[in-house]
C-alpha cells in the first residue's frame, strides 16, 4: 500500500495539534506527515506546479491532490473510527467549507499562535 502524504505548516500551533489528532486516528500509520518548510516538503510542492502559493494543508493520495476542506475530509476518510466520522463534512457545500477553512487559516496564528523554536 502506498503511503499517503500530508503536508502541513509546522510553525502553526493549530496545525501541529491537528497533526497529533491525525496521528492518533491513523492506526495503520499510512499517512506520512511532512512539514511544508522541510526540504522534502519543498520538493513535493515544487513537483506540483498547482501547489505554488497555496496556503493550505495539502493531502496527496494515489497521486491526487487535495487542499483546504477537501484535504481535511479525505484525511478523515483514512482514519479509524470515530475520527472518520469527520468525513460527514462532505455534506456541507464545498463553497461554504472552503470559506470557513480560509477564514480559520487566515487567522490561525493570531488565534492559536506560532510554534517557538
TIRO-2110 file (N, C-alpha, C; in Angstrom, 1 decimal):
// TIRO-2110
0.8, -1.2, 0.0, N, 1, A
0.0, 0.0, 0.0, CA, 1, A
0.9, 1.2, 0.0, C, 1, A
0.6, 2.2, -0.9, N, 2, A
1.3, 3.4, -1.0, CA, 2, A
0.9, 4.3, 0.2, C, 2, A
2.0, 4.9, 0.8, N, 3, A
1.7, 5.9, 1.9, CA, 3, A
1.1, 7.1, 1.3, C, 3, A
0.2, 7.7, 2.0, N, 4, A
-0.4, 9.0, 1.7, CA, 4, A
0.5, 10.1, 2.3, C, 4, A
0.5, 11.3, 1.8, N, 5, A
1.3, 12.3, 2.2, CA, 5, A
0.5, 13.5, 2.7, C, 5, A
0.8, 14.0, 3.9, N, 6, A
0.1, 15.1, 4.5, CA, 6, A
1.2, 16.2, 4.7, C, 6, A
1.1, 17.3, 4.0, N, 7, A
2.0, 18.5, 4.1, CA, 7, A
1.3, 19.5, 5.0, C, 7, A
2.0, 20.0, 5.9, N, 8, A
1.4, 21.0, 6.9, CA, 8, A
2.4, 22.1, 7.3, C, 8, A
1.9, 23.1, 7.9, N, 9, A
2.6, 24.3, 8.4, CA, 9, A
3.1, 23.9, 9.8, C, 9, A
4.4, 23.6, 9.9, N, 10, A
4.9, 23.2, 11.2, CA, 10, A
5.1, 24.3, 12.2, C, 10, A
5.0, 25.6, 11.7, N, 11, A
5.2, 26.7, 12.5, CA, 11, A
3.9, 27.2, 13.2, C, 11, A
2.8, 26.5, 12.9, N, 12, A
1.5, 26.8, 13.3, CA, 12, A
1.0, 25.9, 14.5, C, 12, A
0.6, 26.4, 15.6, N, 13, A
0.2, 25.6, 16.7, CA, 13, A
-1.1, 24.8, 16.4, C, 13, A
-2.0, 25.4, 15.7, N, 14, A
-3.2, 24.7, 15.3, CA, 14, A
-2.9, 23.5, 14.4, C, 14, A
-2.0, 23.7, 13.4, N, 15, A
-1.6, 22.7, 12.5, CA, 15, A
-0.9, 21.5, 13.2, C, 15, A
0.0, 21.9, 14.2, N, 16, A
0.6, 20.8, 14.9, CA, 16, A
-0.3, 20.0, 15.8, C, 16, A
-1.3, 20.7, 16.4, N, 17, A
-2.3, 20.0, 17.1, CA, 17, A
-3.2, 19.1, 16.2, C, 17, A
-3.4, 19.5, 15.0, N, 18, A
-4.2, 18.7, 14.1, CA, 18, A
-3.4, 17.5, 13.7, C, 18, A
-2.0, 17.6, 13.5, N, 19, A
-1.2, 16.5, 13.2, CA, 19, A
-1.2, 15.5, 14.3, C, 19, A
-1.3, 15.9, 15.6, N, 20, A
-1.4, 14.9, 16.7, CA, 20, A
-2.7, 14.2, 16.6, C, 20, A
-3.7, 14.9, 16.2, N, 21, A
-5.1, 14.3, 16.1, CA, 21, A
-5.0, 13.2, 14.9, C, 21, A
-4.4, 13.6, 13.8, N, 22, A
-4.3, 12.6, 12.7, CA, 22, A
-3.5, 11.4, 13.1, C, 22, A
-2.4, 11.6, 13.8, N, 23, A
-1.5, 10.5, 14.3, CA, 23, A
-2.3, 9.6, 15.1, C, 23, A
-3.1, 10.1, 16.0, N, 24, A
-4.0, 9.3, 16.9, CA, 24, A
-5.0, 8.5, 16.1, C, 24, A
-5.6, 9.0, 15.1, N, 25, A
-6.6, 8.3, 14.3, CA, 25, A
-6.0, 7.5, 13.2, C, 25, A
-4.7, 7.6, 12.9, N, 26, A
-4.1, 6.8, 11.8, CA, 26, A
-3.5, 5.6, 12.4, C, 26, A
-4.4, 4.7, 12.8, N, 27, A
-3.9, 3.4, 13.4, CA, 27, A
-3.0, 2.6, 12.5, C, 27, A
-3.2, 2.6, 11.2, N, 28, A
-2.5, 1.8, 10.3, CA, 28, A
-1.2, 2.5, 9.8, C, 28, A
-1.0, 3.7, 10.3, N, 29, A
0.2, 4.5, 10.0, CA, 29, A
0.5, 4.6, 8.5, C, 29, A
-0.6, 5.0, 7.8, N, 30, A
-0.5, 5.0, 6.3, CA, 30, A
-0.3, 6.5, 5.8, C, 30, A
-0.4, 7.5, 6.7, N, 31, A
-0.2, 8.9, 6.3, CA, 31, A
1.1, 9.4, 6.8, C, 31, A
1.9, 9.7, 5.8, N, 32, A
3.3, 10.3, 6.1, CA, 32, A
3.1, 11.8, 6.2, C, 32, A
3.5, 12.3, 7.4, N, 33, A
3.4, 13.7, 7.7, CA, 33, A
4.7, 14.5, 7.4, C, 33, A
4.6, 15.5, 6.6, N, 34, A
5.8, 16.2, 6.2, CA, 34, A
5.6, 17.7, 6.4, C, 34, A
6.5, 18.4, 7.1, N, 35, A
6.3, 19.9, 7.2, CA, 35, A
6.6, 20.5, 5.8, C, 35, A
5.8, 21.5, 5.5, N, 36, A
6.0, 22.3, 4.3, CA, 36, A
7.3, 22.9, 4.2, C, 36, A
7.9, 23.3, 5.4, N, 37, A
9.1, 24.0, 5.4, CA, 37, A
10.4, 23.1, 5.3, C, 37, A
10.1, 21.8, 5.3, N, 38, A
11.3, 20.9, 5.2, CA, 38, A
11.7, 20.8, 3.7, C, 38, A
12.9, 20.2, 3.5, N, 39, A
13.4, 20.0, 2.2, CA, 39, A
12.5, 19.1, 1.4, C, 39, A
12.1, 18.0, 2.1, N, 40, A
11.2, 17.1, 1.4, CA, 40, A
9.8, 17.7, 1.1, C, 40, A
9.3, 18.5, 2.0, N, 41, A
8.1, 19.2, 1.7, CA, 41, A
8.2, 20.2, 0.5, C, 41, A
9.3, 21.0, 0.5, N, 42, A
9.5, 21.9, -0.6, CA, 42, A
9.7, 21.2, -1.9, C, 42, A
10.3, 20.0, -1.9, N, 43, A
10.5, 19.2, -3.1, CA, 43, A
9.1, 18.7, -3.7, C, 43, A
8.3, 18.3, -2.8, N, 44, A
6.9, 17.9, -3.2, CA, 44, A
6.1, 19.0, -3.8, C, 44, A
6.2, 20.2, -3.1, N, 45, A
5.4, 21.3, -3.6, CA, 45, A
6.0, 21.8, -5.0, C, 45, A
7.3, 21.7, -5.2, N, 46, A
7.9, 22.1, -6.4, CA, 46, A
7.5, 21.1, -7.6, C, 46, A
7.3, 19.9, -7.2, N, 47, A
6.9, 18.9, -8.2, CA, 47, A
5.5, 19.2, -8.8, C, 47, A
4.6, 19.8, -8.0, N, 48, A
3.3, 20.1, -8.4, CA, 48, A
3.1, 21.6, -8.6, C, 48, A
3.1, 22.0, -9.8, N, 49, A
3.0, 23.5, -10.0, CA, 49, A
1.7, 24.1, -9.5, C, 49, A
0.7, 23.3, -9.4, N, 50, A
-0.6, 23.8, -8.9, CA, 50, A
-0.6, 24.1, -7.4, C, 50, A
0.5, 23.7, -6.7, N, 51, A
0.6, 24.0, -5.3, CA, 51, A
1.4, 25.3, -5.0, C, 51, A
1.9, 26.0, -6.0, N, 52, A
2.6, 27.2, -5.8, CA, 52, A
1.6, 28.2, -5.1, C, 52, A
2.1, 28.9, -4.1, N, 53, A
1.4, 29.9, -3.4, CA, 53, A
0.1, 29.4, -2.7, C, 53, A
0.1, 28.1, -2.4, N, 54, A
-1.1, 27.6, -1.7, CA, 54, A
-0.8, 27.7, -0.2, C, 54, A
-1.8, 28.3, 0.5, N, 55, A
-1.7, 28.5, 2.0, CA, 55, A
-2.7, 27.6, 2.6, C, 55, A
-2.4, 26.3, 2.5, N, 56, A
-3.4, 25.3, 2.9, CA, 56, A
-2.6, 24.0, 3.4, C, 56, A
-3.4, 23.2, 4.1, N, 57, A
-2.9, 21.8, 4.3, CA, 57, A
-3.0, 21.1, 2.9, C, 57, A
-2.1, 20.2, 2.7, N, 58, A
-2.1, 19.5, 1.4, CA, 58, A
-2.1, 18.1, 1.7, C, 58, A
-3.0, 17.3, 1.0, N, 59, A
-3.0, 15.9, 1.2, CA, 59, A
-2.9, 15.2, -0.2, C, 59, A
-2.0, 14.3, -0.3, N, 60, A
-1.8, 13.6, -1.6, CA, 60, A
-2.1, 12.1, -1.3, C, 60, A
-3.0, 11.5, -2.1, N, 61, A
-3.4, 10.1, -2.0, CA, 61, A
-3.6, 9.6, -3.4, C, 61, A
-2.9, 8.5, -3.8, N, 62, A
-2.9, 8.0, -5.1, CA, 62, A
-2.6, 9.0, -6.2, C, 62, A
-1.6, 9.8, -5.9, N, 63, A
-1.2, 10.9, -6.8, CA, 63, A
-2.3, 12.0, -7.1, C, 63, A
-3.3, 12.0, -6.3, N, 64, A
-4.3, 13.0, -6.4, CA, 64, A
-4.1, 14.0, -5.3, C, 64, A
-4.2, 15.3, -5.6, N, 65, A
-4.0, 16.4, -4.6, CA, 65, A
-5.4, 16.8, -4.0, C, 65, A
-5.3, 17.1, -2.7, N, 66, A
-6.5, 17.7, -2.1, CA, 66, A
-6.0, 18.8, -1.2, C, 66, A
-6.7, 20.0, -1.3, N, 67, A
-6.4, 21.1, -0.4, CA, 67, A
-7.6, 21.6, 0.3, C, 67, A
-7.4, 22.5, 1.2, N, 68, A
-8.4, 23.1, 2.0, CA, 68, A
-9.3, 22.1, 2.6, C, 68, A
-10.7, 22.3, 2.6, N, 69, A
-11.6, 21.4, 3.2, CA, 69, A
-11.6, 20.0, 2.6, C, 69, A
-11.4, 19.9, 1.3, N, 70, A
-11.3, 18.6, 0.7, CA, 70, A
-10.2, 17.8, 1.3, C, 70, A
-9.1, 18.4, 1.6, N, 71, A
-8.0, 17.7, 2.3, CA, 71, A
-8.4, 17.1, 3.6, C, 71, A
-9.1, 18.0, 4.4, N, 72, A
-9.5, 17.5, 5.7, CA, 72, A
-10.5, 16.3, 5.6, C, 72, A
-11.4, 16.4, 4.7, N, 73, A
-12.4, 15.3, 4.5, CA, 73, A
-11.7, 14.0, 4.0, C, 73, A
-10.7, 14.2, 3.1, N, 74, A
-10.0, 13.0, 2.6, CA, 74, A
-9.2, 12.4, 3.7, C, 74, A
-8.6, 13.2, 4.5, N, 75, A
-7.8, 12.7, 5.6, CA, 75, A
-8.7, 11.9, 6.6, C, 75, A
-9.8, 12.5, 6.9, N, 76, A
-10.8, 11.9, 7.9, CA, 76, A
-11.2, 10.5, 7.4, C, 76, A
-11.4, 10.4, 6.1, N, 77, A
-11.8, 9.1, 5.5, CA, 77, A
-10.8, 8.0, 5.7, C, 77, A
-9.5, 8.4, 5.9, N, 78, A
-8.5, 7.4, 6.1, CA, 78, A
-8.3, 7.0, 7.5, C, 78, A
-8.9, 7.7, 8.5, N, 79, A
-8.7, 7.5, 9.9, CA, 79, A
-9.6, 6.4, 10.4, C, 79, A
-9.3, 5.9, 11.6, N, 80, A
-10.1, 4.9, 12.3, CA, 80, A
-11.3, 5.6, 12.9, C, 80, A
-12.3, 4.7, 13.2, N, 81, A
-13.5, 5.2, 13.9, CA, 81, A
-13.1, 5.7, 15.3, C, 81, A
-13.6, 6.7, 15.8, N, 82, A
-14.6, 7.6, 15.4, CA, 82, A
-14.1, 8.8, 14.5, C, 82, A
-12.8, 8.9, 14.3, N, 83, A
-12.3, 10.1, 13.6, CA, 83, A
-12.8, 10.2, 12.2, C, 83, A
-13.1, 9.1, 11.6, N, 84, A
-13.5, 9.1, 10.2, CA, 84, A
-14.9, 9.7, 10.1, C, 84, A
-15.6, 9.9, 11.2, N, 85, A
-16.9, 10.5, 11.1, CA, 85, A
-16.9, 12.0, 10.7, C, 85, A
-15.7, 12.6, 10.8, N, 86, A
-15.5, 13.9, 10.3, CA, 86, A
-15.7, 14.1, 8.8, C, 86, A
-15.6, 13.0, 8.1, N, 87, A
-15.9, 13.0, 6.7, CA, 87, A
-17.3, 13.4, 6.3, C, 87, A
-18.2, 13.4, 7.3, N, 88, A
-19.6, 13.8, 7.1, CA, 88, A
-19.6, 15.3, 6.7, C, 88, A
-18.5, 16.0, 6.9, N, 89, A
-18.4, 17.4, 6.4, CA, 89, A
-18.6, 17.5, 4.9, C, 89, A
-18.5, 16.5, 4.2, N, 90, A
-18.7, 16.5, 2.8, CA, 90, A
-20.1, 16.9, 2.4, C, 90, A
-21.0, 16.7, 3.4, N, 91, A
-22.4, 17.1, 3.2, CA, 91, A
-22.6, 18.7, 3.1, C, 91, A
-21.6, 19.4, 3.7, N, 92, A
-21.7, 20.9, 3.6, CA, 92, A
-21.2, 21.3, 2.2, C, 92, A
-21.8, 22.2, 1.6, N, 93, A
-21.4, 22.6, 0.3, CA, 93, A
-19.9, 23.1, 0.3, C, 93, A
-19.2, 22.7, -0.7, N, 94, A
-17.7, 23.0, -0.8, CA, 94, A
-17.4, 24.5, -0.7, C, 94, A
-18.2, 25.3, -1.3, N, 95, A
-18.0, 26.8, -1.2, CA, 95, A
-18.0, 27.2, 0.3, C, 95, A
-19.0, 26.7, 1.0, N, 96, A
-19.0, 27.1, 2.5, CA, 96, A
-17.9, 26.5, 3.2, C, 96, A
-17.6, 25.2, 3.0, N, 97, A
-16.5, 24.6, 3.7, CA, 97, A
-15.2, 25.3, 3.5, C, 97, A
-14.9, 25.6, 2.2, N, 98, A
-13.6, 26.3, 1.9, CA, 98, A
-13.6, 27.7, 2.4, C, 98, A
-14.7, 28.4, 2.5, N, 99, A
-14.8, 29.8, 3.0, CA, 99, A
-14.4, 29.7, 4.5, C, 99, A
-15.0, 28.8, 5.2, N, 100, A
-14.7, 28.6, 6.7, CA, 100, A
-13.2, 28.2, 6.8, C, 100, A
-12.7, 27.3, 6.0, N, 101, A
-11.3, 26.9, 6.1, CA, 101, A
-10.4, 28.1, 5.9, C, 101, A
-10.7, 28.9, 4.9, N, 102, A
-9.8, 30.0, 4.6, CA, 102, A
-9.8, 31.1, 5.7, C, 102, A
-11.0, 31.2, 6.3, N, 103, A
-11.1, 32.2, 7.4, CA, 103, A
-10.3, 31.7, 8.6, C, 103, A
-10.4, 30.4, 8.9, N, 104, A
-9.6, 29.9, 10.0, CA, 104, A
-8.1, 30.0, 9.7, C, 104, A
-7.7, 29.6, 8.5, N, 105, A
-6.3, 29.6, 8.0, CA, 105, A
-5.7, 31.0, 8.1, C, 105, A
-6.5, 32.0, 7.7, N, 106, A
-6.1, 33.4, 7.7, CA, 106, A
-5.8, 33.9, 9.1, C, 106, A
-6.5, 33.4, 10.1, N, 107, A
-6.4, 33.8, 11.5, CA, 107, A
-5.7, 32.9, 12.4, C, 107, A
-5.2, 31.8, 11.9, N, 108, A
-4.6, 30.7, 12.8, CA, 108, A
-3.5, 31.2, 13.7, C, 108, A
-2.6, 32.0, 13.2, N, 109, A
-1.5, 32.5, 14.0, CA, 109, A
-2.0, 33.4, 15.1, C, 109, A
-3.0, 34.3, 14.8, N, 110, A
-3.5, 35.2, 15.8, CA, 110, A
-4.3, 34.5, 16.9, C, 110, A
-5.1, 33.5, 16.5, N, 111, A
-5.9, 32.8, 17.4, CA, 111, A
-5.1, 31.7, 18.2, C, 111, A
-4.3, 31.0, 17.6, N, 112, A
-3.6, 29.8, 18.2, CA, 112, A
-2.1, 30.0, 18.5, C, 112, A
-1.5, 30.9, 17.8, N, 113, A
-0.1, 31.2, 17.9, CA, 113, A
0.8, 30.4, 17.0, C, 113, A
2.1, 30.8, 17.2, N, 114, A
3.1, 30.1, 16.4, CA, 114, A
3.9, 29.2, 17.3, C, 114, A
4.5, 28.2, 16.7, N, 115, A
5.4, 27.3, 17.4, CA, 115, A
6.7, 28.0, 17.6, C, 115, A
7.2, 28.1, 18.8, N, 116, A
8.5, 28.7, 19.0, CA, 116, A
9.6, 27.7, 18.9, C, 116, A
10.8, 28.1, 18.4, N, 117, A
11.9, 27.1, 18.2, CA, 117, A
12.7, 27.0, 19.5, C, 117, A
END
